[in-house]
Amino acid sequence: MKTRTILFSFLIASSAFLWTGCSQEGPQGPAGLDGNANVIASQWYSPTAWDGSSGDWYFDVTNSAISQDIVESGAILAYVSLPGDLYNEYTVRPLPAYAVGANWDFLLPNDGQSYGTIEFTSDMVNRPGTSGYNFRFILIPSNYSLKSASLNAPGLNDLRKMSYKEVCNLLGIKE
């Protein structure tokens, strides 16, 4: 009888433990782009045409994810891959960068009332090409904790010093 009581008590305790342990989930947000609910990685953009003039070329990309919160409190990382790059056409450089005889960068044109545009720039003397010129940005909102990505989480300045591949690996972004 004592063995039955102990066995019955064990079964009840085990069932209760399994039932409560399996029914509760930790906090999870919905999966976002590239499986990360907080960080947004854009597609790769190629300019259809460059505006501007010699030494001051640019093209704009409009994306509603470039919000006031991202611009004013979060972080934006941008990258370029260029044909004829010293290393090869698959090299991805963080912006700002000097490659193919020119400086490449990005800025966020803003009249103080609207957001949603990123401008990629070049100071080439001649108009840059369009084929094989690829640009991408990664948006990190202010509420994103890098600690959730890694136990030894880098700060924003560290992210800017990391290679494109390292940033993608850290943030769970598909290259």
C-alpha atoms as an extended CHARMM CRD file, in Angstrom:
* protein
*
       175  EXT
         1         1  MET       CA              0.0000000000        0.0000000000        0.0000000000  PROA      1               0.0000000000
         2         2  LYS       CA              2.8090000000        2.3880000000        0.8700000000  PROA      2               0.0000000000
         3         3  THR       CA              4.4420000000        1.7090000000       -2.5030000000  PROA      3               0.0000000000
         4         4  ARG       CA              1.1700000000        2.5100000000       -4.3060000000  PROA      4               0.0000000000
         5         5  THR       CA              0.7930000000        5.7850000000       -2.4040000000  PROA      5               0.0000000000
         6         6  ILE       CA              4.3380000000        6.8510000000       -3.2250000000  PROA      6               0.0000000000
         7         7  LEU       CA              3.9190000000        5.8360000000       -6.8810000000  PROA      7               0.0000000000
         8         8  PHE       CA              0.5560000000        7.6340000000       -7.1390000000  PROA      8               0.0000000000
         9         9  SER       CA              2.0380000000       10.7830000000       -5.5320000000  PROA      9               0.0000000000
        10        10  PHE       CA              4.9910000000       10.6410000000       -7.9060000000  PROA      10              0.0000000000
        11        11  LEU       CA              2.6850000000       10.3400000000      -10.9360000000  PROA      11              0.0000000000
        12        12  ILE       CA              0.5850000000       13.3260000000       -9.8200000000  PROA      12              0.0000000000
        13        13  ALA       CA              3.6740000000       15.4620000000       -9.1540000000  PROA      13              0.0000000000
        14        14  SER       CA              5.2420000000       14.4640000000      -12.4840000000  PROA      14              0.0000000000
        15        15  SER       CA              2.0260000000       15.1830000000      -14.3790000000  PROA      15              0.0000000000
        16        16  ALA       CA              1.6420000000       18.5630000000      -12.7110000000  PROA      16              0.0000000000
        17        17  PHE       CA              5.2630000000       19.4280000000      -13.4410000000  PROA      17              0.0000000000
        18        18  LEU       CA              5.0110000000       18.4120000000      -17.1040000000  PROA      18              0.0000000000
        19        19  TRP       CA              1.6400000000       20.0910000000      -17.5800000000  PROA      19              0.0000000000
        20        20  THR       CA              2.7210000000       23.4560000000      -16.1420000000  PROA      20              0.0000000000
        21        21  GLY       CA              6.2030000000       23.2730000000      -17.6500000000  PROA      21              0.0000000000
        22        22  CYS       CA              4.8890000000       22.6330000000      -21.1680000000  PROA      22              0.0000000000
        23        23  SER       CA              2.0100000000       25.0490000000      -21.0860000000  PROA      23              0.0000000000
        24        24  GLN       CA              4.0040000000       28.1880000000      -20.3340000000  PROA      24              0.0000000000
        25        25  GLU       CA              6.0320000000       29.9700000000      -22.9620000000  PROA      25              0.0000000000
        26        26  GLY       CA              8.6210000000       32.6370000000      -22.5110000000  PROA      26              0.0000000000
        27        27  PRO       CA              8.0510000000       36.0490000000      -24.0470000000  PROA      27              0.0000000000
        28        28  GLN       CA              8.4190000000       35.9260000000      -27.8110000000  PROA      28              0.0000000000
        29        29  GLY       CA              7.5520000000       38.5590000000      -30.3170000000  PROA      29              0.0000000000
        30        30  PRO       CA              6.4750000000       37.8150000000      -33.8470000000  PROA      30              0.0000000000
        31        31  ALA       CA              9.2360000000       36.8690000000      -36.2270000000  PROA      31              0.0000000000
        32        32  GLY       CA             10.3680000000       39.8070000000      -38.3120000000  PROA      32              0.0000000000
        33        33  LEU       CA             12.5250000000       40.0760000000      -41.3870000000  PROA      33              0.0000000000
        34        34  ASP       CA             15.2350000000       37.4220000000      -41.4380000000  PROA      34              0.0000000000
        35        35  GLY       CA             13.7830000000       35.7970000000      -38.2910000000  PROA      35              0.0000000000
        36        36  ASN       CA             14.5850000000       38.7230000000      -36.0220000000  PROA      36              0.0000000000
        37        37  ALA       CA             11.6020000000       40.5030000000      -34.4960000000  PROA      37              0.0000000000
        38        38  ASN       CA             13.4490000000       43.7640000000      -33.8950000000  PROA      38              0.0000000000
        39        39  VAL       CA             16.1100000000       44.3030000000      -36.5190000000  PROA      39              0.0000000000
        40        40  ILE       CA             15.0620000000       45.1040000000      -40.0940000000  PROA      40              0.0000000000
        41        41  ALA       CA             17.3720000000       44.3060000000      -42.9790000000  PROA      41              0.0000000000
        42        42  SER       CA             16.4130000000       45.8020000000      -46.3150000000  PROA      42              0.0000000000
        43        43  GLN       CA             16.6580000000       44.0930000000      -49.6380000000  PROA      43              0.0000000000
        44        44  TRP       CA             19.6240000000       44.9690000000      -51.8540000000  PROA      44              0.0000000000
        45        45  TYR       CA             18.9460000000       48.1050000000      -53.9250000000  PROA      45              0.0000000000
        46        46  SER       CA             20.5660000000       49.0150000000      -57.2460000000  PROA      46              0.0000000000
        47        47  PRO       CA             20.0970000000       52.5360000000      -58.5490000000  PROA      47              0.0000000000
        48        48  THR       CA             18.1090000000       52.8620000000      -61.7450000000  PROA      48              0.0000000000
        49        49  ALA       CA             19.7400000000       56.2800000000      -62.2060000000  PROA      49              0.0000000000
        50        50  TRP       CA             21.9530000000       58.6550000000      -60.2420000000  PROA      50              0.0000000000
        51        51  ASP       CA             20.8870000000       62.2540000000      -59.5930000000  PROA      51              0.0000000000
        52        52  GLY       CA             23.2740000000       65.1290000000      -58.9460000000  PROA      52              0.0000000000
        53        53  SER       CA             26.4190000000       66.2630000000      -60.6890000000  PROA      53              0.0000000000
        54        54  SER       CA             30.1320000000       65.5520000000      -60.8510000000  PROA      54              0.0000000000
        55        55  GLY       CA             31.4600000000       64.8030000000      -57.3790000000  PROA      55              0.0000000000
        56        56  ASP       CA             27.9750000000       64.8450000000      -55.8100000000  PROA      56              0.0000000000
        57        57  TRP       CA             25.9210000000       61.8630000000      -57.0010000000  PROA      57              0.0000000000
        58        58  TYR       CA             23.0280000000       60.2880000000      -55.1170000000  PROA      58              0.0000000000
        59        59  PHE       CA             19.9660000000       58.0790000000      -55.3790000000  PROA      59              0.0000000000
        60        60  ASP       CA             17.1150000000       57.7640000000      -52.8940000000  PROA      60              0.0000000000
        61        61  VAL       CA             15.3630000000       54.7250000000      -51.4690000000  PROA      61              0.0000000000
        62        62  THR       CA             12.0120000000       55.1600000000      -49.7610000000  PROA      62              0.0000000000
        63        63  ASN       CA             11.1270000000       52.7050000000      -47.0150000000  PROA      63              0.0000000000
        64        64  SER       CA              8.4780000000       53.2560000000      -44.3160000000  PROA      64              0.0000000000
        65        65  ALA       CA             10.5710000000       51.2760000000      -41.7900000000  PROA      65              0.0000000000
        66        66  ILE       CA             12.9480000000       54.2720000000      -41.5900000000  PROA      66              0.0000000000
        67        67  SER       CA             10.8560000000       55.8340000000      -38.8470000000  PROA      67              0.0000000000
        68        68  GLN       CA             11.3770000000       58.7530000000      -36.5030000000  PROA      68              0.0000000000
        69        69  ASP       CA             12.2210000000       56.3430000000      -33.6760000000  PROA      69              0.0000000000
        70        70  ILE       CA             14.8900000000       54.5780000000      -35.7670000000  PROA      70              0.0000000000
        71        71  VAL       CA             16.4220000000       57.8410000000      -36.9830000000  PROA      71              0.0000000000
        72        72  GLU       CA             16.4190000000       59.6610000000      -33.6560000000  PROA      72              0.0000000000
        73        73  SER       CA             16.9670000000       56.8380000000      -31.1620000000  PROA      73              0.0000000000
        74        74  GLY       CA             17.9870000000       53.6800000000      -33.0030000000  PROA      74              0.0000000000
        75        75  ALA       CA             20.8250000000       52.8770000000      -35.3710000000  PROA      75              0.0000000000
        76        76  ILE       CA             21.1870000000       52.5680000000      -39.1180000000  PROA      76              0.0000000000
        77        77  LEU       CA             23.9890000000       50.5920000000      -40.7010000000  PROA      77              0.0000000000
        78        78  ALA       CA             24.4700000000       50.7270000000      -44.4810000000  PROA      78              0.0000000000
        79        79  TYR       CA             26.5330000000       48.6540000000      -46.9060000000  PROA      79              0.0000000000
        80        80  VAL       CA             27.7040000000       48.7200000000      -50.5220000000  PROA      80              0.0000000000
        81        81  SER       CA             28.9240000000       46.1420000000      -53.0260000000  PROA      81              0.0000000000
        82        82  LEU       CA             30.5350000000       47.5790000000      -56.1730000000  PROA      82              0.0000000000
        83        83  PRO       CA             31.6540000000       46.1800000000      -59.5170000000  PROA      83              0.0000000000
        84        84  GLY       CA             35.3810000000       46.5130000000      -60.0150000000  PROA      84              0.0000000000
        85        85  ASP       CA             36.0650000000       46.5770000000      -56.2780000000  PROA      85              0.0000000000
        86        86  LEU       CA             39.7010000000       45.9050000000      -55.4310000000  PROA      86              0.0000000000
        87        87  TYR       CA             38.8570000000       42.6020000000      -53.7280000000  PROA      87              0.0000000000
        88        88  ASN       CA             36.0120000000       41.3590000000      -55.9630000000  PROA      88              0.0000000000
        89        89  GLU       CA             32.4530000000       42.1520000000      -56.9100000000  PROA      89              0.0000000000
        90        90  TYR       CA             31.1570000000       40.1870000000      -53.8970000000  PROA      90              0.0000000000
        91        91  THR       CA             32.9380000000       42.3880000000      -51.3680000000  PROA      91              0.0000000000
        92        92  VAL       CA             30.4620000000       44.1350000000      -49.0900000000  PROA      92              0.0000000000
        93        93  ARG       CA             31.7790000000       47.2680000000      -47.4200000000  PROA      93              0.0000000000
        94        94  PRO       CA             30.2280000000       49.1550000000      -44.5150000000  PROA      94              0.0000000000
        95        95  LEU       CA             29.4530000000       52.7780000000      -45.3080000000  PROA      95              0.0000000000
        96        96  PRO       CA             31.1670000000       55.1870000000      -45.3220000000  PROA      96              0.0000000000
        97        97  ALA       CA             33.7720000000       53.5630000000      -47.5460000000  PROA      97              0.0000000000
        98        98  TYR       CA             36.4150000000       54.4440000000      -50.1040000000  PROA      98              0.0000000000
        99        99  ALA       CA             36.3780000000       52.0700000000      -53.0730000000  PROA      99              0.0000000000
       100       100  VAL       CA             36.7050000000       52.1520000000      -56.8550000000  PROA      100             0.0000000000
       101       101  GLY       CA             38.2860000000       55.6090000000      -56.6840000000  PROA      101             0.0000000000
       102       102  ALA       CA             35.4710000000       57.3320000000      -54.7960000000  PROA      102             0.0000000000
       103       103  ASN       CA             33.8900000000       57.8790000000      -51.4190000000  PROA      103             0.0000000000
       104       104  TRP       CA             30.5450000000       56.1590000000      -50.8140000000  PROA      104             0.0000000000
       105       105  ASP       CA             28.1820000000       57.0670000000      -48.0000000000  PROA      105             0.0000000000
       106       106  PHE       CA             24.5530000000       57.4980000000      -47.0090000000  PROA      106             0.0000000000
       107       107  LEU       CA             22.4810000000       60.1800000000      -45.3680000000  PROA      107             0.0000000000
       108       108  LEU       CA             18.9390000000       60.6440000000      -44.1950000000  PROA      108             0.0000000000
       109       109  PRO       CA             17.3590000000       63.6550000000      -45.8640000000  PROA      109             0.0000000000
       110       110  ASN       CA             14.7870000000       65.0730000000      -43.4980000000  PROA      110             0.0000000000
       111       111  ASP       CA             12.8870000000       68.3030000000      -43.3420000000  PROA      111             0.0000000000
       112       112  GLY       CA             12.1720000000       67.6720000000      -39.6460000000  PROA      112             0.0000000000
       113       113  GLN       CA              8.6340000000       66.5130000000      -40.3670000000  PROA      113             0.0000000000
       114       114  SER       CA              8.9170000000       63.3360000000      -42.4010000000  PROA      114             0.0000000000
       115       115  TYR       CA             11.0330000000       60.2130000000      -42.3940000000  PROA      115             0.0000000000
       116       116  GLY       CA             11.2610000000       57.1950000000      -44.6090000000  PROA      116             0.0000000000
       117       117  THR       CA             14.0760000000       57.9560000000      -47.0600000000  PROA      117             0.0000000000
       118       118  ILE       CA             17.7310000000       56.9800000000      -47.1890000000  PROA      118             0.0000000000
       119       119  GLU       CA             20.0520000000       58.5760000000      -49.7250000000  PROA      119             0.0000000000
       120       120  PHE       CA             23.1290000000       56.7340000000      -50.9800000000  PROA      120             0.0000000000
       121       121  THR       CA             25.9060000000       59.0500000000      -52.1890000000  PROA      121             0.0000000000
       122       122  SER       CA             29.1450000000       59.0180000000      -54.1660000000  PROA      122             0.0000000000
       123       123  ASP       CA             31.7450000000       61.6790000000      -54.9630000000  PROA      123             0.0000000000
       124       124  MET       CA             32.8470000000       60.0950000000      -58.2580000000  PROA      124             0.0000000000
       125       125  VAL       CA             33.8230000000       62.5830000000      -60.9340000000  PROA      125             0.0000000000
       126       126  ASN       CA             31.8070000000       60.6880000000      -63.5680000000  PROA      126             0.0000000000
       127       127  ARG       CA             28.2790000000       59.4190000000      -62.9610000000  PROA      127             0.0000000000
       128       128  PRO       CA             28.4770000000       56.0010000000      -61.2310000000  PROA      128             0.0000000000
       129       129  GLY       CA             27.0210000000       53.0330000000      -63.0360000000  PROA      129             0.0000000000
       130       130  THR       CA             23.8920000000       51.1580000000      -62.0950000000  PROA      130             0.0000000000
       131       131  SER       CA             24.5840000000       47.5350000000      -62.9940000000  PROA      131             0.0000000000
       132       132  GLY       CA             26.2710000000       45.7160000000      -60.1150000000  PROA      132             0.0000000000
       133       133  TYR       CA             26.0890000000       48.7160000000      -57.7470000000  PROA      133             0.0000000000
       134       134  ASN       CA             24.2600000000       47.3110000000      -54.7340000000  PROA      134             0.0000000000
       135       135  PHE       CA             23.2670000000       49.0030000000      -51.4790000000  PROA      135             0.0000000000
       136       136  ARG       CA             21.5750000000       47.7210000000      -48.3300000000  PROA      136             0.0000000000
       137       137  PHE       CA             20.7160000000       49.0370000000      -44.8890000000  PROA      137             0.0000000000
       138       138  ILE       CA             20.0170000000       47.4880000000      -41.4880000000  PROA      138             0.0000000000
       139       139  LEU       CA             17.7340000000       49.2530000000      -39.0060000000  PROA      139             0.0000000000
       140       140  ILE       CA             18.1740000000       48.6300000000      -35.2930000000  PROA      140             0.0000000000
       141       141  PRO       CA             15.3810000000       50.1360000000      -33.1530000000  PROA      141             0.0000000000
       142       142  SER       CA             16.1530000000       51.8360000000      -29.8590000000  PROA      142             0.0000000000
       143       143  ASN       CA             14.3530000000       49.1280000000      -27.8730000000  PROA      143             0.0000000000
       144       144  TYR       CA             16.5280000000       46.3410000000      -29.3170000000  PROA      144             0.0000000000
       145       145  SER       CA             18.9360000000       44.8780000000      -26.8300000000  PROA      145             0.0000000000
       146       146  LEU       CA             22.1360000000       43.5700000000      -28.3540000000  PROA      146             0.0000000000
       147       147  LYS       CA             22.4400000000       41.3980000000      -25.2720000000  PROA      147             0.0000000000
       148       148  SER       CA             19.6550000000       39.2590000000      -26.7070000000  PROA      148             0.0000000000
       149       149  ALA       CA             21.8770000000       38.5680000000      -29.7150000000  PROA      149             0.0000000000
       150       150  SER       CA             25.0300000000       37.6560000000      -27.8110000000  PROA      150             0.0000000000
       151       151  LEU       CA             26.3000000000       37.2730000000      -24.2840000000  PROA      151             0.0000000000
       152       152  ASN       CA             29.2710000000       39.4760000000      -25.1160000000  PROA      152             0.0000000000
       153       153  ALA       CA             27.1860000000       42.0670000000      -26.9260000000  PROA      153             0.0000000000
       154       154  PRO       CA             29.0320000000       44.8540000000      -28.7360000000  PROA      154             0.0000000000
       155       155  GLY       CA             27.9660000000       48.4650000000      -28.5670000000  PROA      155             0.0000000000
       156       156  LEU       CA             26.8420000000       50.4530000000      -31.5900000000  PROA      156             0.0000000000
       157       157  ASN       CA             30.3500000000       51.7460000000      -32.2950000000  PROA      157             0.0000000000
       158       158  ASP       CA             31.5840000000       48.1570000000      -32.2340000000  PROA      158             0.0000000000
       159       159  LEU       CA             28.8970000000       47.1750000000      -34.7590000000  PROA      159             0.0000000000
       160       160  ARG       CA             30.0900000000       49.9050000000      -37.0920000000  PROA      160             0.0000000000
       161       161  LYS       CA             33.6180000000       48.4630000000      -36.9480000000  PROA      161             0.0000000000
       162       162  MET       CA             32.4670000000       44.9250000000      -37.7030000000  PROA      162             0.0000000000
       163       163  SER       CA             32.3880000000       43.4140000000      -41.1660000000  PROA      163             0.0000000000
       164       164  TYR       CA             29.0790000000       42.9350000000      -42.9290000000  PROA      164             0.0000000000
       165       165  LYS       CA             29.3130000000       39.1710000000      -42.3970000000  PROA      165             0.0000000000
       166       166  GLU       CA             29.9800000000       39.5900000000      -38.6540000000  PROA      166             0.0000000000
       167       167  VAL       CA             26.9870000000       41.9260000000      -38.2430000000  PROA      167             0.0000000000
       168       168  CYS       CA             24.7190000000       39.5350000000      -40.1370000000  PROA      168             0.0000000000
       169       169  ASN       CA             25.8740000000       36.6040000000      -38.0180000000  PROA      169             0.0000000000
       170       170  LEU       CA             25.4010000000       38.5140000000      -34.7700000000  PROA      170             0.0000000000
       171       171  LEU       CA             21.9410000000       39.8250000000      -35.6420000000  PROA      171             0.0000000000
       172       172  GLY       CA             20.6590000000       36.7010000000      -37.3840000000  PROA      172             0.0000000000
       173       173  ILE       CA             20.3370000000       38.3090000000      -40.8180000000  PROA      173             0.0000000000
       174       174  LYS       CA             20.5350000000       36.3230000000      -44.0410000000  PROA      174             0.0000000000
       175       175  GLU       CA             23.3220000000       37.6310000000      -46.2230000000  PROA      175             0.0000000000
